[in-house]
Structures are given as C-alpha cells and as structure tokens.
Amino acid sequence: MPSFTISNESCKNKGLIVSAHVGVTDATEAALHRDNLLVPAPLPIEFKIDTGADRSVITETYIKRLGLKPVGSCNIATASDPDMQCFEYAVRFIFPNNVAWQGAVIATPGNQITCLIGRDVLAYSVLVYIGYNNTFSLSF
C-alpha cells in the first residue's frame, strides 16, 4: 500500500499539512501527448487534510495555470454563501513518495483556501494521526 509519513511540529496548531504537487490526470496527459501539445508540469502546492470537508477543494489559480476545463459543477455551502456554485476539475495529486490520487475536485475563486483534502480522497485511504508525536501517515 503506497504511503507517506509527515512529522511536523505545527500539526497541533496548524493542522495536517503536506507539501506536494497538483497536475493533470493520466488521461489528460495522454490526450495532450496524442495531440502533440505541451503537458503542464505538476505545480507545487500545500495541502491541508480536512476530515470535516465533504469534498477536496483547490483554488482557481492552480486550475488556470494547468489549463484545465471543467468536468462538471456542483453547489456547496460555505460560511458566507449557503448555495455557491463551483466547477469541478479532474486533477492528479502527487504526494511525497510519489503517492498519487486522481479524481474530480472543486475549484473556488478565493485565495483563503489553497487546497483541502476532503473525505472524497480520504475515502480511498488510511489516515493515521499520532498527535503526541506530531506525525501523520496517509496510505492508499
């Protein structure tokens, strides 16, 4: 089972944060190669693991830099908007140790949340948080 472990003194105060990358999916990469188009390099990003989030979220900034097109849309409830429409995009998250996950995530226009890993991704994994040791592991 592919996995990675993060040990960080700020786990208790800032949450479970992991530096990783976001990129296009394998299918998008294959289509770009087939059409002799440039494949954008995966972008470095900080992910915050949020077991309270139904869906994973990423800011539109990264979506635009990767040149992605929407694959769907949905409405979400936020603290400031109980019925906010968001577009969904197919992405690949590349965690440490080349642990990867691919699927659709929600894009938000704001810059307050860079990227949240929600229960849609966590549903395919095992998350172990050892609070007294400021360590967490994620296995897929």
Secondary structure, 3 states (H helix, E strand, C coil): CCEEEEECCCHHHHCEEEEEEEECCHHHHHHHHHCCCCCCCCEEEEEEECCCCCCCEEEHHHHHHHCCCCCEEEEECCCCCCCEEEEEEEEEEEEHHHEEEEEEEEEECCCCCCEEECHHHHCCCEEEEEHHHCEEEEEC
